[in-house]
Amino acid sequence: MTPRERLLTACGRGRPDRVPYSLSFTPQVQARFERETGATDMAEYFQLDYRSVGERPTRKATDFSSYYQDVALPPGTTIDEWGVAETPPAGDDPSMAHFRHRLSPLRHATSVAEVEAFPFPDLDAAYRFEGMAEEVAAIKERGLAVMGGLGFSTFDYSWLVRGIDNLMMDMLANPKMASAVMDRVVAILRGATEGYVQAGVDIMIWGEDVGTERAMMISPSTWRHWIKPRFRSMIAAAKAINPDVVIYYHSCGNIEPIIPDLIEIGVEVLNPIQPEAMDPARIKRLYGDRLAFWGGVSVQRTMPFGTPEQVRAEVKERIETLGRGGGYVIAPAHVLEPEVPWQNILAFVEAALEFGPYR
């Protein structure tokens, strides 16, 4: 099998020659990788079955300073194209890399008119996909699969712009405001989705964290009312262009109550199957006839704090359960953080290659 055939077979719930594997690094781990190997391209070095593509930088210059006149933003704060201010973590501890504070530009908005006047980004602009089709074609020519998509989705971008407390209150007490924010966000994301699929990506990714380790952040009924129909519209837009594009959905935490809903609206690959929040073997038994799975290896316990032997044991167990019969891409359940020892990364890849072949 070519790498592309292997990955797409797994994503289609089939049984390839072996279980594909995946990795992603924080900048600190990437720097460690470069020191250890002398290489710079992790996907090439570890021979991943896919490559990822992304949009071109925005040409839209927006001054968001008026949205932050009431606060003193600390040095090092950045403001992204959504107008979201992100402050750096305190101190120099690399383990704090993900502990950044975000401030939302529409946190003080009280009217729909303010939402309508907000300068939302142009993720859906045609120029942001210039050259992507050629890039995709070149990757496929190498026999590799192509992944592309949106780091966040409906719920995440909406709360980032509005503020998570505000958005949750809006969904319950101010539905016009919630609709104004979410409908604008979804229109942009739907246009961006169409750009990726028109460029020819094999796998379309959405990230949407709606779970904690114990339960969902919002009730399943609230999710079904506010998120499900909007997410369905993005999947439909993708499938209208290419019925074969693979629909990949990421949410950390325990989202088991909505897994049947995700299947209903067209999700085909579920990531990351966080083992601290859901039992991977149970999820496979219940939904493995309708979903493929991507992830499953603990990044809270085994990868950072286990021994290489424990990493190998967990990889073997996940392949025997989540990978039974096919439909599985083994991967850490999230990006690898600075605490992960280099030997554990090597142990993960070696074990995936050793235990991955189907017999």
C-alpha positions as a Markdown table, in Angstrom:
| # | Residue | x | y | z |
|---|---|---|---|---|
| 1 | Met | 0.0 | 0.0 | 0.0 |
| 2 | Thr | 1.1 | 3.6 | -0.5 |
| 3 | Pro | 1.0 | 5.8 | 2.6 |
| 4 | Arg | -2.1 | 7.6 | 1.2 |
| 5 | Glu | -3.9 | 4.3 | 0.6 |
| 6 | Arg | -3.0 | 3.1 | 4.1 |
| 7 | Leu | -4.3 | 6.2 | 5.8 |
| 8 | Leu | -7.5 | 6.5 | 3.8 |
| 9 | Thr | -8.3 | 2.9 | 4.2 |
| 10 | Ala | -8.0 | 3.3 | 8.0 |
| 11 | Cys | -10.1 | 6.5 | 7.9 |
| 12 | Gly | -12.7 | 4.5 | 5.9 |
| 13 | Arg | -12.9 | 1.9 | 8.7 |
| 14 | Gly | -11.0 | -0.6 | 6.6 |
| 15 | Arg | -8.0 | -2.7 | 7.4 |
| 16 | Pro | -4.8 | -1.5 | 5.8 |
| 17 | Asp | -1.5 | -3.4 | 5.8 |
| 18 | Arg | -0.7 | -1.8 | 9.2 |
| 19 | Val | -2.1 | 0.7 | 11.6 |
| 20 | Pro | -1.0 | 4.2 | 10.5 |
| 21 | Tyr | 0.6 | 6.4 | 13.2 |
| 22 | Ser | 0.7 | 10.2 | 13.8 |
| 23 | Leu | 2.6 | 12.7 | 16.0 |
| 24 | Ser | 2.4 | 16.4 | 16.6 |
| 25 | Phe | 4.9 | 18.5 | 18.7 |
| 26 | Thr | 4.8 | 21.7 | 20.7 |
| 27 | Pro | 7.6 | 24.2 | 19.7 |
| 28 | Gln | 9.7 | 23.0 | 22.6 |
| 29 | Val | 9.5 | 19.3 | 21.5 |
| 30 | Gln | 10.2 | 20.3 | 17.9 |
| 31 | Ala | 13.4 | 22.0 | 19.1 |
| 32 | Arg | 14.3 | 18.9 | 21.0 |
| 33 | Phe | 13.6 | 16.8 | 17.9 |
| 34 | Glu | 15.9 | 19.0 | 15.9 |
| 35 | Arg | 18.7 | 18.7 | 18.5 |
| 36 | Glu | 18.4 | 14.9 | 18.7 |
| 37 | Thr | 18.2 | 14.2 | 15.0 |
| 38 | Gly | 19.7 | 17.1 | 13.1 |
| 39 | Ala | 16.5 | 17.1 | 11.0 |
| 40 | Thr | 13.9 | 19.8 | 10.8 |
| 41 | Asp | 10.9 | 18.0 | 9.2 |
| 42 | Met | 9.3 | 15.7 | 11.7 |
| 43 | Ala | 6.8 | 14.2 | 9.2 |
| 44 | Glu | 9.6 | 13.3 | 6.9 |
| 45 | Tyr | 11.9 | 11.9 | 9.6 |
| 46 | Phe | 9.2 | 9.7 | 11.1 |
| 47 | Gln | 7.7 | 8.9 | 7.6 |
| 48 | Leu | 4.1 | 9.9 | 8.5 |
| 49 | Asp | 1.5 | 8.9 | 5.9 |
| 50 | Tyr | 0.2 | 12.4 | 5.4 |
| 51 | Arg | 1.2 | 16.0 | 5.1 |
| 52 | Ser | -0.8 | 19.0 | 6.1 |
| 53 | Val | -1.6 | 22.2 | 4.2 |
| 54 | Gly | -2.9 | 25.5 | 5.5 |
| 55 | Glu | -4.2 | 28.8 | 4.3 |
| 56 | Arg | -2.1 | 31.8 | 3.2 |
| 57 | Pro | -1.6 | 34.7 | 5.6 |
| 58 | Thr | -4.3 | 37.3 | 5.7 |
| 59 | Arg | -3.7 | 40.6 | 3.8 |
| 60 | Lys | -6.4 | 42.3 | 5.9 |
| 61 | Ala | -5.0 | 44.8 | 8.3 |
| 62 | Thr | -7.3 | 45.4 | 11.2 |
| 63 | Asp | -6.7 | 47.6 | 14.2 |
| 64 | Phe | -8.4 | 46.0 | 17.3 |
| 65 | Ser | -7.0 | 48.5 | 19.8 |
| 66 | Ser | -10.4 | 50.0 | 20.5 |
| 67 | Tyr | -11.6 | 46.7 | 21.9 |
| 68 | Tyr | -8.9 | 46.7 | 24.6 |
| 69 | Gln | -8.9 | 50.3 | 25.8 |
| 70 | Asp | -10.1 | 49.2 | 29.3 |
| 71 | Val | -7.2 | 46.9 | 30.0 |
| 72 | Ala | -3.4 | 47.1 | 30.1 |
| 73 | Leu | -2.2 | 44.3 | 27.9 |
| 74 | Pro | 1.1 | 42.8 | 29.2 |
| 75 | Pro | 4.3 | 42.8 | 27.1 |
| 76 | Gly | 4.3 | 40.0 | 24.6 |
| 77 | Thr | 0.6 | 40.0 | 24.0 |
| 78 | Thr | -0.4 | 39.2 | 20.5 |
| 79 | Ile | -3.8 | 39.9 | 18.8 |
| 80 | Asp | -4.8 | 37.4 | 16.0 |
| 81 | Glu | -7.0 | 38.1 | 13.0 |
| 82 | Trp | -10.1 | 37.3 | 15.0 |
| 83 | Gly | -9.2 | 40.1 | 17.3 |
| 84 | Val | -8.5 | 37.8 | 20.2 |
| 85 | Ala | -5.7 | 39.0 | 22.5 |
| 86 | Glu | -3.4 | 36.3 | 23.8 |
| 87 | Thr | -1.0 | 37.0 | 26.7 |
| 88 | Pro | 2.2 | 34.9 | 27.2 |
| 89 | Pro | 2.4 | 32.5 | 30.1 |
| 90 | Ala | 4.1 | 33.8 | 33.3 |
| 91 | Gly | 7.7 | 32.9 | 33.8 |
| 92 | Asp | 10.1 | 30.9 | 31.6 |
| 93 | Asp | 8.9 | 27.4 | 32.4 |
| 94 | Pro | 8.5 | 25.6 | 29.0 |
| 95 | Ser | 5.9 | 23.3 | 30.6 |
| 96 | Met | 3.6 | 26.4 | 30.8 |
| 97 | Ala | 3.5 | 26.9 | 27.0 |
| 98 | His | -0.2 | 26.1 | 26.7 |
| 99 | Phe | -1.2 | 28.2 | 29.8 |
| 100 | Arg | -1.9 | 31.4 | 28.0 |
| 101 | His | -4.7 | 33.8 | 28.7 |
| 102 | Arg | -7.1 | 34.9 | 26.0 |
| 103 | Leu | -9.2 | 38.1 | 26.0 |
| 104 | Ser | -12.2 | 38.3 | 23.8 |
| 105 | Pro | -12.8 | 41.5 | 21.7 |
| 106 | Leu | -16.6 | 41.3 | 22.0 |
| 107 | Arg | -16.6 | 40.6 | 25.7 |
| 108 | His | -18.4 | 43.9 | 26.5 |
| 109 | Ala | -20.8 | 43.8 | 23.5 |
| 110 | Thr | -24.5 | 44.3 | 24.5 |
| 111 | Ser | -26.2 | 44.5 | 21.1 |
| 112 | Val | -26.4 | 42.5 | 17.8 |
| 113 | Ala | -25.4 | 45.7 | 16.0 |
| 114 | Glu | -22.0 | 45.6 | 17.7 |
| 115 | Val | -21.6 | 42.0 | 16.5 |
| 116 | Glu | -22.6 | 43.0 | 13.0 |
| 117 | Ala | -20.1 | 45.9 | 13.0 |
| 118 | Phe | -17.2 | 43.7 | 14.2 |
| 119 | Pro | -14.4 | 43.2 | 11.6 |
| 120 | Phe | -14.4 | 39.4 | 11.4 |
| 121 | Pro | -11.5 | 37.8 | 9.5 |
| 122 | Asp | -11.4 | 36.8 | 5.9 |
| 123 | Leu | -10.6 | 33.1 | 6.3 |
| 124 | Asp | -13.0 | 32.4 | 3.4 |
| 125 | Ala | -11.3 | 34.8 | 0.9 |
| 126 | Ala | -10.2 | 33.2 | -2.3 |
| 127 | Tyr | -6.6 | 34.6 | -2.2 |
| 128 | Arg | -5.9 | 32.6 | 1.0 |
| 129 | Phe | -6.1 | 29.4 | -1.0 |
| 130 | Glu | -3.9 | 30.5 | -3.9 |
| 131 | Gly | -1.5 | 27.7 | -4.8 |
| 132 | Met | -3.0 | 25.2 | -2.4 |
| 133 | Ala | -4.3 | 23.0 | -5.2 |
| 134 | Glu | -0.9 | 22.7 | -6.6 |
| 135 | Glu | 0.6 | 22.0 | -3.2 |
| 136 | Val | -2.0 | 19.3 | -2.6 |
| 137 | Ala | -1.3 | 17.7 | -6.0 |
| 138 | Ala | 2.4 | 17.6 | -5.3 |
| 139 | Ile | 1.9 | 15.8 | -2.0 |
| 140 | Lys | -0.4 | 13.3 | -3.6 |
| 141 | Glu | 2.1 | 12.7 | -6.3 |
| 142 | Arg | 4.4 | 11.4 | -3.6 |
| 143 | Gly | 1.9 | 8.8 | -2.6 |
| 144 | Leu | 0.9 | 10.7 | 0.6 |
| 145 | Ala | -2.5 | 11.8 | 2.0 |
| 146 | Val | -3.3 | 15.4 | 2.5 |
| 147 | Met | -4.9 | 16.9 | 5.6 |
| 148 | Gly | -6.3 | 20.4 | 5.9 |
| 149 | Gly | -8.7 | 22.3 | 7.9 |
| 150 | Leu | -9.6 | 24.5 | 10.8 |
| 151 | Gly | -7.9 | 24.5 | 14.1 |
| 152 | Phe | -11.1 | 25.5 | 15.8 |
| 153 | Ser | -14.7 | 25.4 | 14.8 |
| 154 | Thr | -18.2 | 26.7 | 15.6 |
| 155 | Phe | -18.2 | 26.8 | 19.4 |
| 156 | Asp | -14.5 | 27.6 | 19.8 |
| 157 | Tyr | -14.3 | 30.6 | 17.5 |
| 158 | Ser | -17.6 | 31.9 | 18.8 |
| 159 | Trp | -16.5 | 31.9 | 22.4 |
| 160 | Leu | -13.0 | 33.2 | 21.5 |
| 161 | Val | -14.6 | 36.2 | 20.0 |
| 162 | Arg | -17.4 | 36.7 | 22.5 |
| 163 | Gly | -15.9 | 35.3 | 25.7 |
| 164 | Ile | -16.8 | 31.8 | 26.9 |
| 165 | Asp | -18.9 | 32.9 | 29.9 |
| 166 | Asn | -20.7 | 35.4 | 27.7 |
| 167 | Leu | -21.4 | 32.9 | 25.0 |
| 168 | Met | -22.7 | 30.3 | 27.4 |
| 169 | Met | -25.0 | 32.9 | 28.9 |
| 170 | Asp | -26.1 | 34.1 | 25.5 |
| 171 | Met | -27.1 | 30.6 | 24.5 |
| 172 | Leu | -29.5 | 30.4 | 27.5 |
| 173 | Ala | -30.6 | 34.0 | 28.0 |
| 174 | Asn | -29.8 | 36.1 | 24.9 |
| 175 | Pro | -30.3 | 33.9 | 21.9 |
| 176 | Lys | -30.3 | 36.7 | 19.4 |
| 177 | Met | -26.7 | 37.6 | 20.4 |
| 178 | Ala | -25.6 | 34.0 | 20.3 |
| 179 | Ser | -27.1 | 33.6 | 16.9 |
| 180 | Ala | -25.5 | 36.8 | 15.6 |
| 181 | Val | -22.0 | 35.6 | 16.7 |
| 182 | Met | -22.3 | 32.0 | 15.7 |
| 183 | Asp | -24.0 | 32.5 | 12.3 |
| 184 | Arg | -21.2 | 34.9 | 11.3 |
| 185 | Val | -18.5 | 32.6 | 12.5 |
| 186 | Val | -20.1 | 29.6 | 10.7 |
| 187 | Ala | -20.5 | 31.5 | 7.4 |
| 188 | Ile | -16.7 | 32.2 | 7.4 |
| 189 | Leu | -15.8 | 28.7 | 8.4 |
| 190 | Arg | -18.1 | 27.2 | 5.8 |
| 191 | Gly | -16.4 | 29.3 | 3.1 |
| 192 | Ala | -13.0 | 28.2 | 4.3 |
| 193 | Thr | -14.1 | 24.6 | 4.3 |
| 194 | Glu | -15.1 | 24.9 | 0.7 |
| 195 | Gly | -11.7 | 26.4 | -0.1 |
| 196 | Tyr | -9.9 | 23.4 | 1.4 |
| 197 | Val | -12.1 | 20.8 | -0.3 |
| 198 | Gln | -11.9 | 22.6 | -3.7 |
| 199 | Ala | -8.1 | 22.4 | -3.3 |
| 200 | Gly | -8.3 | 18.6 | -3.1 |
| 201 | Val | -7.5 | 17.7 | 0.5 |
| 202 | Asp | -8.2 | 14.1 | 1.4 |
| 203 | Ile | -9.1 | 14.8 | 5.1 |
| 204 | Met | -11.0 | 17.8 | 6.4 |
| 205 | Ile | -10.3 | 18.6 | 10.0 |
| 206 | Trp | -12.4 | 20.5 | 12.6 |
| 207 | Gly | -11.3 | 21.1 | 16.2 |
| 208 | Glu | -14.1 | 21.7 | 18.7 |
| 209 | Asp | -13.5 | 21.1 | 22.4 |
| 210 | Val | -16.8 | 20.6 | 24.0 |
| 211 | Gly | -15.8 | 18.1 | 26.7 |
| 212 | Thr | -14.1 | 18.0 | 30.1 |
| 213 | Glu | -12.7 | 14.8 | 31.6 |
| 214 | Arg | -16.0 | 14.2 | 33.5 |
| 215 | Ala | -18.7 | 15.4 | 31.1 |
| 216 | Met | -19.5 | 17.9 | 28.4 |
| 217 | Met | -19.0 | 21.6 | 28.9 |
| 218 | Ile | -22.5 | 22.3 | 27.8 |
| 219 | Ser | -25.5 | 19.9 | 28.0 |
| 220 | Pro | -26.1 | 17.6 | 25.0 |
| 221 | Ser | -29.4 | 19.3 | 24.4 |
| 222 | Thr | -27.7 | 22.7 | 24.2 |
| 223 | Trp | -25.1 | 21.3 | 21.9 |
| 224 | Arg | -27.8 | 19.8 | 19.7 |
| 225 | His | -29.7 | 23.1 | 19.5 |
| 226 | Trp | -26.8 | 25.5 | 18.9 |
| 227 | Ile | -23.8 | 23.5 | 17.5 |
| 228 | Lys | -25.2 | 20.5 | 15.7 |
| 229 | Pro | -27.1 | 22.2 | 12.8 |
| 230 | Arg | -24.3 | 24.7 | 12.2 |
| 231 | Phe | -21.6 | 22.0 | 12.1 |
| 232 | Arg | -23.9 | 19.9 | 9.9 |
| 233 | Ser | -24.0 | 22.7 | 7.4 |
| 234 | Met | -20.2 | 22.8 | 7.1 |
| 235 | Ile | -20.0 | 19.0 | 6.6 |
| 236 | Ala | -22.7 | 19.3 | 3.9 |
| 237 | Ala | -20.7 | 22.0 | 2.2 |
| 238 | Ala | -17.6 | 19.8 | 2.1 |
| 239 | Lys | -19.5 | 16.8 | 0.9 |
| 240 | Ala | -21.3 | 18.8 | -1.8 |
| 241 | Ile | -17.9 | 19.5 | -3.4 |
| 242 | Asn | -16.3 | 16.1 | -2.8 |
| 243 | Pro | -18.4 | 13.2 | -1.4 |
| 244 | Asp | -15.2 | 11.3 | -0.7 |
| 245 | Val | -13.5 | 13.9 | 1.5 |
| 246 | Val | -13.0 | 12.4 | 5.0 |
| 247 | Ile | -14.7 | 14.3 | 7.8 |
| 248 | Tyr | -12.4 | 14.4 | 10.9 |
| 249 | Tyr | -13.6 | 15.8 | 14.2 |
| 250 | His | -11.5 | 16.6 | 17.3 |
| 251 | Ser | -12.8 | 17.2 | 20.8 |
| 252 | Cys | -11.0 | 16.5 | 23.9 |
| 253 | Gly | -12.8 | 15.2 | 27.0 |
| 254 | Asn | -15.9 | 13.0 | 27.4 |
| 255 | Ile | -18.2 | 13.6 | 24.5 |
| 256 | Glu | -19.8 | 10.2 | 24.4 |
| 257 | Pro | -23.4 | 11.6 | 24.7 |
| 258 | Ile | -23.1 | 13.3 | 21.3 |
| 259 | Ile | -21.1 | 10.6 | 19.4 |
| 260 | Pro | -24.3 | 9.2 | 17.8 |
| 261 | Asp | -25.2 | 12.8 | 16.7 |
| 262 | Leu | -21.7 | 13.3 | 15.2 |
| 263 | Ile | -22.2 | 10.1 | 13.2 |
| 264 | Glu | -25.6 | 11.2 | 12.1 |
| 265 | Ile | -24.3 | 14.5 | 10.6 |
| 266 | Gly | -21.4 | 12.8 | 8.8 |
| 267 | Val | -18.4 | 12.6 | 11.0 |
| 268 | Glu | -16.2 | 9.7 | 9.9 |
| 269 | Val | -13.1 | 10.0 | 12.1 |
| 270 | Leu | -13.2 | 10.8 | 15.8 |
| 271 | Asn | -10.1 | 12.2 | 17.6 |
| 272 | Pro | -8.5 | 12.0 | 20.2 |
| 273 | Ile | -10.4 | 9.4 | 22.3 |
| 274 | Gln | -8.8 | 10.9 | 25.4 |
| 275 | Pro | -8.2 | 7.8 | 27.6 |
| 276 | Glu | -8.6 | 9.8 | 30.9 |
| 277 | Ala | -12.1 | 10.8 | 29.8 |
| 278 | Met | -13.5 | 7.9 | 27.8 |
| 279 | Asp | -12.7 | 4.1 | 27.7 |
| 280 | Pro | -11.2 | 3.6 | 24.3 |
| 281 | Ala | -12.1 | -0.1 | 24.1 |
| 282 | Arg | -15.7 | 0.7 | 25.0 |
| 283 | Ile | -15.9 | 3.4 | 22.4 |
| 284 | Lys | -14.6 | 1.0 | 19.8 |
| 285 | Arg | -17.2 | -1.7 | 20.8 |
| 286 | Leu | -20.1 | 0.8 | 20.6 |
| 287 | Tyr | -19.2 | 2.8 | 17.5 |
| 288 | Gly | -16.5 | 1.0 | 15.6 |
| 289 | Asp | -18.9 | -0.1 | 12.9 |
| 290 | Arg | -19.7 | 3.5 | 12.1 |
| 291 | Leu | -16.5 | 5.5 | 13.0 |
| 292 | Ala | -12.8 | 5.3 | 12.6 |
| 293 | Phe | -10.6 | 6.5 | 15.5 |
| 294 | Trp | -7.4 | 8.6 | 15.7 |
| 295 | Gly | -5.5 | 9.0 | 18.9 |
| 296 | Gly | -5.9 | 7.1 | 22.1 |
| 297 | Val | -2.5 | 7.2 | 23.7 |
| 298 | Ser | -2.3 | 9.2 | 27.0 |
| 299 | Val | -0.5 | 12.5 | 26.9 |
| 300 | Gln | -1.3 | 13.2 | 30.6 |
| 301 | Arg | 0.2 | 10.0 | 32.0 |
| 302 | Thr | 2.0 | 7.6 | 29.7 |
| 303 | Met | 3.8 | 9.7 | 27.2 |
| 304 | Pro | 5.2 | 12.3 | 29.7 |
| 305 | Phe | 5.6 | 10.2 | 32.9 |
| 306 | Gly | 5.7 | 6.6 | 31.8 |
| 307 | Thr | 8.7 | 4.5 | 30.9 |
| 308 | Pro | 9.5 | 3.5 | 27.3 |
| 309 | Glu | 8.2 | 0.0 | 28.2 |
| 310 | Gln | 4.9 | 1.5 | 29.5 |
| 311 | Val | 4.6 | 3.5 | 26.2 |
| 312 | Arg | 5.1 | 0.3 | 24.3 |
| 313 | Ala | 2.5 | -1.6 | 26.4 |
| 314 | Glu | -0.1 | 1.1 | 25.8 |
| 315 | Val | 0.5 | 1.3 | 22.1 |
| 316 | Lys | 0.1 | -2.5 | 21.9 |
| 317 | Glu | -3.1 | -2.4 | 23.9 |
| 318 | Arg | -4.6 | 0.4 | 21.8 |
| 319 | Ile | -3.8 | -1.4 | 18.6 |
| 320 | Glu | -5.4 | -4.6 | 19.9 |
| 321 | Thr | -8.6 | -2.8 | 21.0 |
| 322 | Leu | -9.1 | 0.4 | 19.0 |
| 323 | Gly | -7.3 | -1.1 | 16.0 |
| 324 | Arg | -9.2 | -4.4 | 16.0 |
| 325 | Gly | -10.4 | -5.1 | 12.5 |
| 326 | Gly | -9.1 | -1.8 | 11.1 |
| 327 | Gly | -10.4 | 1.8 | 11.3 |
| 328 | Tyr | -7.6 | 3.2 | 13.5 |
| 329 | Val | -4.8 | 5.7 | 13.4 |
| 330 | Ile | -2.7 | 5.4 | 16.5 |
| 331 | Ala | -1.5 | 8.7 | 18.0 |
| 332 | Pro | -0.9 | 10.5 | 21.2 |
| 333 | Ala | -4.2 | 12.0 | 22.3 |
| 334 | His | -2.9 | 15.5 | 21.8 |
| 335 | Val | 0.2 | 17.5 | 20.9 |
| 336 | Leu | 3.3 | 16.3 | 22.8 |
| 337 | Glu | 4.4 | 18.7 | 25.6 |
| 338 | Pro | 7.9 | 19.5 | 26.8 |
| 339 | Glu | 7.7 | 17.0 | 29.6 |
| 340 | Val | 7.7 | 14.0 | 27.2 |
| 341 | Pro | 11.1 | 12.3 | 27.2 |
| 342 | Trp | 12.7 | 11.8 | 23.8 |
| 343 | Gln | 13.0 | 8.0 | 24.5 |
| 344 | Asn | 9.2 | 7.8 | 24.9 |
| 345 | Ile | 8.7 | 9.4 | 21.5 |
| 346 | Leu | 11.0 | 6.8 | 19.9 |
| 347 | Ala | 9.3 | 4.0 | 21.9 |
| 348 | Phe | 5.9 | 5.2 | 20.5 |
| 349 | Val | 7.1 | 5.0 | 16.9 |
| 350 | Glu | 8.9 | 1.8 | 17.3 |
| 351 | Ala | 6.0 | 0.1 | 19.0 |
| 352 | Ala | 3.5 | 1.4 | 16.3 |
| 353 | Leu | 5.7 | -0.2 | 13.6 |
| 354 | Glu | 6.2 | -3.4 | 15.6 |
| 355 | Phe | 2.6 | -4.0 | 16.7 |
| 356 | Gly | 0.8 | -2.2 | 13.8 |
| 357 | Pro | 0.9 | -4.8 | 11.0 |
| 358 | Tyr | -2.3 | -6.7 | 10.4 |
| 359 | Arg | -2.0 | -10.4 | 10.1 |
